[in-house]
């Protein structure tokens, strides 16, 4: 039996080798027709041939994905999504591309201008474009600019976790005009992590195509080491306040001095911004948080563990911004333009999450919360922790289903584009050429 099996395997391999050998030179005419369209051989580069992975009649293997990000939180999120959906992938650290540019033109890694993007494309663009069958650029959208300027046609997902113009220098109007054209390219897809970023992009003139735009919240994954269970008990009765030195967060500008003035520090544990992750925050009775962004990865990660955030109500938040003009908050102009509805696009106040938080309407009410007076009993906080876990679990399920649909559609498109005559030869082959000479090649 073993001998028959070995013979069968040997015969199969021989037939496979024969079939492979018959592709060329027997198929030279077809190969010649395909490649004779290329006029710039010194610059030529192309995507992997994924015909085998794409298969026939919809029978497709998983394709390779490349995930470009600087941010550990977005990376953890993708690790979880990719594992759930069995996606083979690799990570690229965008900061490394800084070494391709003159640091006098780009004094920090975030600087994005057309010239900086062009330098990155010339240095690594085709490698970036062909890194995988589907590309994702997360967190800092201008990190995608080299690929977009080079007209890379590998299906590309812009995963917007922050404002899509973070790091852009000089010609903002030109950048917005360019990105308005980019999002109309059929191989460019957009995921916004919160409703506000979709509004912000539209306010800059971008018309997001509904069939390639998804609102998918972070799934709240974190892979930091979990704390010693014994450390939970000393924290259980305390409210945490996170220090952010050097930034105008209200926690340092006002709340910490107020705590000292009102003799409330015994109820509060002051923790460093490198506090150890969401599991640590879940040990505390609650965590004081004055929103400075519409959403932060910390919220989603920590709610999954049952952390309870103590947050000013949206009406008190408006008053705080009036009283503290230097207080950090991303979106004052939007709030002023939409005084009655701004909270609808801020995830801290979104109905999908707000029941898991404790809201305070005044400083006196915050003092009550810290002391555990009135309705703010241990049972009240336990119920909030349960709500926090439940709400984030539901949010996670919705996001994973959305990612399932998105990844299936992007992989199908990657296979379809491979067959597109309009995209061969790749349009970017001469995008940065200095002296293309039109002559036949021998």
VEXMAR-9068 format. One record per residue (C-alpha): residue number from 0; x, z, y. Coordinates in nm, 2 decimals. Each point is the difference from the previous one (the first is absolute). Example, Ala and Ser with C-alpha at 12.3 -4.5 7.8 and 13.67 -1.06 7.14 Angstrom:
   nr    east      up   north
    0    1.23    0.78   -0.45
    1    0.14   -0.07    0.34
This chain:
   nr    east      up   north
    0    0.00    0.00    0.00
    1    0.28    0.09    0.24
    2    0.18   -0.32   -0.08
    3   -0.32   -0.20    0.07
    4   -0.04    0.18    0.33
    5    0.36   -0.07    0.10
    6   -0.04   -0.36   -0.09
    7   -0.32   -0.02    0.21
    8    0.17    0.15    0.30
    9    0.30   -0.23   -0.03
   10   -0.23   -0.30   -0.02
   11   -0.20    0.11    0.30
   12    0.32    0.05    0.21
   13    0.12   -0.35   -0.11
   14   -0.32   -0.16    0.10
   15    0.01    0.19    0.34
   16    0.35   -0.12    0.06
   17   -0.10   -0.36   -0.09
   18   -0.30    0.02    0.24
   19    0.23    0.14    0.27
   20    0.26   -0.27   -0.06
   21   -0.26   -0.28    0.04
   22   -0.08    0.10    0.36
   23    0.32   -0.18    0.13
   24    0.13   -0.26   -0.02
   25   -0.32   -0.13   -0.16
   26   -0.21    0.11    0.30
   27    0.26   -0.11    0.26
   28   -0.25   -0.22    0.18
   29   -0.24    0.29    0.07
   30    0.29    0.22    0.10
   31    0.14   -0.27    0.23
   32   -0.34   -0.06    0.16
   33   -0.03    0.37    0.08
   34    0.35    0.06    0.14
   35    0.06   -0.33    0.17
   36   -0.23    0.12    0.29
   37    0.27    0.24    0.11
   38    0.21   -0.13    0.29
   39    0.21    0.31    0.08
   40    0.18    0.10   -0.32
   41    0.25    0.24    0.17
   42   -0.29    0.22    0.12
   43   -0.24   -0.04   -0.29
   44   -0.14    0.30   -0.17
   45   -0.33    0.05   -0.18
   46   -0.21    0.27   -0.17
   47    0.02    0.08   -0.37
   48   -0.18   -0.25   -0.22
   49   -0.28    0.23   -0.13
   50   -0.19   -0.27   -0.20
   51    0.04    0.20   -0.32
   52   -0.12    0.32    0.16
   53   -0.30   -0.18    0.16
   54   -0.11   -0.14   -0.34
   55   -0.30   -0.21   -0.05
   56   -0.38    0.06    0.03
   57    0.05    0.32    0.19
   58    0.22    0.16   -0.27
   59    0.26    0.14    0.23
   60    0.29    0.26   -0.04
   61    0.06    0.25    0.28
   62    0.22   -0.14    0.27
   63    0.30    0.16    0.17
   64   -0.05    0.19    0.33
   65    0.25    0.10    0.27
   66   -0.09    0.29    0.22
   67    0.18    0.02    0.34
   68   -0.03    0.34    0.17
   69    0.20    0.26    0.19
   70   -0.25    0.28   -0.05
   71    0.01    0.24   -0.30
   72   -0.37    0.08    0.03
   73   -0.10   -0.37   -0.03
   74    0.25   -0.04   -0.28
   75   -0.16    0.28   -0.20
   76   -0.34   -0.15    0.06
   77    0.12   -0.34   -0.14
   78    0.17    0.17   -0.30
   79   -0.34    0.14   -0.10
   80   -0.20   -0.31    0.07
   81    0.25   -0.22   -0.19
   82    0.01    0.24   -0.30
   83   -0.38    0.01   -0.01
   84   -0.02   -0.38    0.00
   85    0.30   -0.07   -0.22
   86    0.18   -0.20    0.28
   87    0.37   -0.08   -0.06
   88    0.17    0.05    0.34
   89    0.32    0.08    0.19
   90    0.05    0.18    0.34
   91    0.20   -0.14    0.29
   92    0.12    0.24    0.28
   93   -0.06   -0.19    0.32
   94    0.26    0.21    0.19
   95    0.27   -0.18   -0.20
   96   -0.08   -0.33    0.18
   97    0.13    0.16    0.32
   98    0.35   -0.08   -0.11
   99   -0.07   -0.37    0.04
  100   -0.05    0.03    0.38
  101    0.21    0.08    0.30
  102   -0.05    0.37    0.07
  103    0.03   -0.06    0.37
  104   -0.31   -0.21   -0.02
  105   -0.17    0.24   -0.24
  106    0.13    0.35    0.08
  107   -0.23    0.16   -0.26
  108   -0.15   -0.13   -0.33
  109   -0.36   -0.03    0.15
  110    0.09   -0.25    0.27
  111   -0.19   -0.33   -0.06
  112    0.05   -0.31    0.21
  113   -0.02   -0.36   -0.09
  114    0.38   -0.03    0.01
  115    0.04    0.31   -0.22
  116   -0.26   -0.14   -0.25
  117    0.18   -0.34    0.00
  118    0.33    0.16   -0.08
  119   -0.15    0.19   -0.29
  120   -0.16   -0.32   -0.13
  121    0.33   -0.20    0.02
  122    0.18    0.28   -0.18
  123   -0.25    0.10   -0.27
  124   -0.33   -0.18    0.06
  125   -0.01   -0.22   -0.30
  126    0.11    0.28   -0.23
  127   -0.28    0.22    0.16
  128   -0.25   -0.28   -0.05
  129    0.09   -0.06   -0.37
  130    0.05    0.37   -0.09
  131   -0.33   -0.01   -0.19
  132   -0.32   -0.19   -0.06
  133   -0.19    0.21    0.25
  134    0.14    0.19    0.30
  135   -0.12    0.32    0.17
  136    0.13    0.11    0.34
  137   -0.12    0.36    0.06
  138    0.00    0.24    0.29
  139    0.19   -0.19    0.26
  140   -0.16   -0.34    0.02
  141    0.27   -0.16    0.23
  142    0.23    0.04   -0.30
  143   -0.18   -0.31   -0.14
  144    0.09   -0.20    0.31
  145    0.30   -0.18   -0.16
  146   -0.21   -0.12   -0.29
  147   -0.28   -0.11    0.23
  148    0.23   -0.18    0.24
  149    0.17   -0.17   -0.29
  150   -0.34   -0.11   -0.12
  151    0.04    0.16   -0.34
  152   -0.30   -0.11   -0.21
  153    0.02    0.26   -0.27
  154   -0.33    0.19    0.01
  155    0.07    0.29    0.24
  156   -0.19    0.32    0.06
  157    0.03    0.17    0.34
  158   -0.08    0.36   -0.08
  159   -0.08    0.16    0.34
  160    0.07    0.38    0.00
  161    0.10    0.02    0.36
  162   -0.06   -0.22    0.31
  163    0.09   -0.36   -0.09
  164    0.23   -0.03    0.30
  165    0.22    0.30   -0.06
  166    0.36   -0.08    0.10
  167   -0.08   -0.33    0.18
  168    0.21   -0.05    0.31
  169   -0.01   -0.25    0.29
  170   -0.28   -0.26   -0.04
  171   -0.30    0.19   -0.13
  172   -0.24   -0.28    0.11
  173    0.20   -0.25   -0.20
  174    0.00    0.23   -0.30
  175   -0.37    0.04    0.01
  176   -0.06   -0.37    0.03
  177    0.24   -0.06   -0.29
  178   -0.18    0.26   -0.22
  179   -0.34   -0.14    0.09
  180    0.12   -0.33   -0.16
  181    0.17    0.18   -0.29
  182   -0.32    0.18   -0.13
  183   -0.17   -0.34   -0.02
  184    0.26   -0.13   -0.26
  185   -0.18    0.00   -0.33
  186    0.28    0.18   -0.18
  187    0.01    0.30    0.24
  188   -0.22    0.29   -0.09
  189   -0.06    0.33    0.20
  190   -0.08    0.35   -0.12
  191   -0.07    0.26    0.27
  192    0.03    0.37   -0.10
  193   -0.26    0.11    0.25
  194   -0.27   -0.16    0.22
  195    0.18    0.05    0.33
  196    0.28   -0.24   -0.09
  197   -0.25   -0.28   -0.06
  198   -0.14    0.06    0.35
  199    0.34    0.02    0.15
  200    0.10   -0.34   -0.15
  201   -0.32   -0.16    0.12
  202    0.06    0.14    0.35
  203    0.33   -0.20    0.01
  204   -0.17   -0.32   -0.08
  205    0.03   -0.01   -0.38
  206   -0.30   -0.13   -0.19
  207    0.03    0.16   -0.35
  208   -0.14   -0.23   -0.27
  209   -0.26    0.21   -0.19
  210    0.08   -0.16   -0.34
  211    0.37    0.11    0.03
  212   -0.04    0.33    0.18
  213   -0.06    0.33   -0.17
  214   -0.05    0.36    0.12
  215    0.18    0.21   -0.27
  216    0.09    0.36    0.07
  217    0.32    0.14   -0.15
  218   -0.06    0.15   -0.35
  219    0.18    0.32    0.10
  220    0.28    0.00   -0.26
  221    0.32    0.21    0.05
  222    0.30    0.03   -0.23
  223    0.18    0.29    0.17
  224    0.10    0.29   -0.23
  225   -0.29    0.24   -0.04
  226    0.06    0.35    0.12
  227    0.05    0.31   -0.21
  228   -0.36    0.13   -0.09
  229    0.12    0.34    0.09
  230    0.04   -0.11    0.36
  231   -0.38   -0.05    0.04
  232   -0.11    0.36    0.01
  233    0.19    0.10    0.32
  234   -0.14   -0.30    0.18
  235   -0.36    0.03   -0.12
  236   -0.13    0.21    0.29
  237    0.19   -0.18    0.28
  238   -0.07   -0.29    0.23
  239    0.29   -0.24    0.02
  240    0.13   -0.16    0.32
  241    0.25   -0.28   -0.03
  242    0.28   -0.03    0.26
  243    0.09   -0.34    0.13
  244    0.30    0.06    0.23
  245    0.07   -0.26    0.27
  246   -0.35   -0.15   -0.01
  247   -0.29    0.09    0.24
  248   -0.24    0.13   -0.26
  249   -0.25    0.25    0.12
  250    0.10    0.24   -0.28
  251    0.33    0.06    0.19
  252   -0.12   -0.07    0.36
  253   -0.29    0.24    0.00
  254   -0.11    0.15   -0.33
  255    0.33    0.19   -0.09
  256    0.02    0.16    0.35
  257   -0.37    0.08   -0.02
  258    0.04    0.17   -0.34
  259    0.27    0.22    0.14
  260   -0.20    0.09    0.31
  261   -0.31    0.09   -0.21
  262    0.20    0.19   -0.26
  263   -0.11   -0.23   -0.27
  264    0.33   -0.08   -0.16
  265   -0.05    0.24   -0.29
  266   -0.27   -0.23   -0.13
  267    0.22   -0.31    0.02
  268    0.29   -0.14   -0.20
  269    0.23   -0.23    0.21
  270    0.15   -0.26   -0.23
  271    0.25   -0.27    0.06
  272   -0.10   -0.36    0.01
  273    0.19   -0.05   -0.33
  274   -0.24    0.25   -0.16
  275    0.01   -0.13   -0.36
  276   -0.30   -0.23   -0.04
  277   -0.37    0.02   -0.06
  278    0.01    0.25   -0.28
  279    0.16    0.25    0.24
  280   -0.27   -0.05    0.26
  281   -0.27    0.06   -0.26
  282    0.14    0.35   -0.06
  283   -0.11    0.11    0.35
  284   -0.35    0.11    0.10
  285    0.01   -0.28    0.25
  286    0.24   -0.22    0.21
  287   -0.04   -0.04    0.38
  288    0.00   -0.37    0.09
  289   -0.06   -0.15    0.34
  290   -0.03   -0.38   -0.06
  291    0.27   -0.21    0.16
  292   -0.08   -0.31   -0.21
  293   -0.33   -0.13   -0.13
  294    0.13    0.08   -0.34
  295    0.32    0.11   -0.17
  296    0.11   -0.02   -0.36
  297    0.02    0.38    0.00
  298   -0.38    0.03    0.03
  299   -0.07   -0.22   -0.31
  300    0.28    0.15   -0.21
  301   -0.09    0.36    0.08
  302   -0.38   -0.03   -0.04
  303    0.05   -0.12   -0.35
  304    0.17    0.33   -0.07
  305   -0.29    0.19    0.17
  306    0.18    0.08    0.33
  307   -0.24    0.10    0.28
  308    0.09   -0.12    0.35
  309   -0.12    0.20    0.31
  310   -0.07   -0.27    0.25
  311   -0.16    0.00    0.35
  312   -0.34   -0.15    0.00
  313   -0.03   -0.35    0.16
  314   -0.16    0.15    0.31
  315    0.27    0.26    0.04
  316    0.26   -0.26   -0.07
  317   -0.13   -0.19    0.31
  318    0.04    0.31    0.21
  319    0.35    0.07   -0.13
  320    0.11   -0.35    0.10
  321   -0.14    0.06    0.35
  322    0.17    0.34    0.03
  323    0.34   -0.11   -0.14
  324    0.10   -0.34    0.14
  325    0.34    0.01   -0.18
  326   -0.15    0.08   -0.34
  327    0.08   -0.26   -0.27
  328   -0.29   -0.22   -0.11
  329    0.02   -0.36   -0.09
  330   -0.33   -0.13    0.13
  331   -0.10    0.12    0.35
  332   -0.09   -0.34    0.13
  333   -0.24   -0.06   -0.30
  334   -0.15    0.34    0.05
  335   -0.06   -0.07    0.37
  336   -0.16   -0.34   -0.08
  337   -0.22    0.14   -0.28
  338   -0.08    0.36    0.11
  339   -0.30    0.04   -0.23
  340    0.13   -0.17   -0.32
  341    0.39    0.03    0.00
  342   -0.01    0.26   -0.28
  343   -0.16   -0.25   -0.24
  344    0.34   -0.18   -0.03
  345    0.21    0.32   -0.03
  346    0.02    0.10   -0.36
  347    0.03    0.37    0.09
  348   -0.36   -0.02    0.10
  349   -0.12   -0.26   -0.24
  350   -0.30    0.11   -0.22
  351    0.21   -0.09   -0.30
  352    0.24    0.29    0.08
  353   -0.13    0.23    0.27
  354   -0.20    0.24   -0.23
  355    0.33    0.10   -0.15
  356    0.13    0.13    0.34
  357   -0.08    0.31    0.20
  358   -0.09   -0.10    0.36
  359    0.04    0.22    0.30
  360   -0.18   -0.05    0.33
  361    0.20    0.25    0.21
  362    0.31    0.21    0.01
  363   -0.22    0.31   -0.07
  364   -0.13   -0.17   -0.31
  365    0.35   -0.08   -0.12
  366    0.08    0.37    0.04
  367   -0.30    0.08   -0.22
  368    0.12   -0.24   -0.26
  369    0.35    0.15    0.00
  370   -0.13    0.35   -0.04
  371   -0.26   -0.10   -0.27
  372   -0.29    0.13    0.21
  373   -0.36   -0.10    0.00
  374   -0.08   -0.29   -0.23
  375    0.37   -0.07   -0.07
  376    0.02    0.20   -0.32
  377    0.22   -0.06   -0.31
  378   -0.30   -0.15   -0.17
  379   -0.05   -0.24    0.30
  380    0.36   -0.12   -0.03
  381   -0.03   -0.04   -0.38
  382   -0.30   -0.22    0.04
  383    0.19   -0.21    0.26
  384    0.29   -0.04   -0.24
  385   -0.23   -0.12   -0.28
  386   -0.16   -0.24    0.25
  387    0.34   -0.13    0.10
  388    0.10   -0.08   -0.36
  389   -0.34   -0.16   -0.07
  390    0.00   -0.22    0.31
  391    0.36   -0.12   -0.05
  392   -0.07   -0.07   -0.37
  393   -0.29   -0.22    0.10
  394    0.21   -0.17    0.27
  395    0.28   -0.06   -0.26
  396   -0.25   -0.17   -0.24
  397   -0.12   -0.24    0.27
  398    0.35   -0.09    0.10
  399    0.11   -0.07   -0.35
  400   -0.30   -0.23   -0.06
  401    0.08   -0.18    0.32
  402    0.36   -0.04   -0.10
  403   -0.11   -0.14   -0.34
  404   -0.20   -0.27    0.17
  405    0.27   -0.08    0.25
  406    0.29   -0.02   -0.25
  407   -0.20   -0.23   -0.23
  408   -0.09   -0.23    0.28
  409    0.36   -0.01    0.14
  410    0.15   -0.07   -0.34
  411   -0.25   -0.28   -0.06
  412    0.09   -0.15    0.34
  413    0.37    0.02   -0.09
  414   -0.07   -0.21   -0.30
  415   -0.21   -0.25    0.19
  416    0.26   -0.04    0.28
  417    0.26   -0.09   -0.25
  418   -0.20   -0.32   -0.08
  419   -0.06   -0.09    0.37
  420    0.15   -0.33    0.10
  421   -0.04    0.10    0.36
  422    0.26    0.28   -0.04
  423    0.27   -0.21   -0.18
  424    0.27   -0.03    0.10
  425   -0.02    0.35    0.16
  426   -0.06   -0.04    0.38
  427    0.26    0.26    0.08
  428    0.29   -0.20   -0.15
  429    0.09   -0.15    0.34
  430   -0.15    0.28    0.22
  431    0.34    0.13    0.12
  432    0.22   -0.31   -0.06
  433    0.24   -0.09    0.28
  434    0.07   -0.36   -0.08
  435   -0.22   -0.16   -0.26
  436    0.14   -0.35   -0.08
  437   -0.26   -0.24   -0.14
  438    0.17   -0.19   -0.27
  439   -0.05   -0.05   -0.38
  440    0.20    0.23   -0.22
  441    0.21   -0.14   -0.28
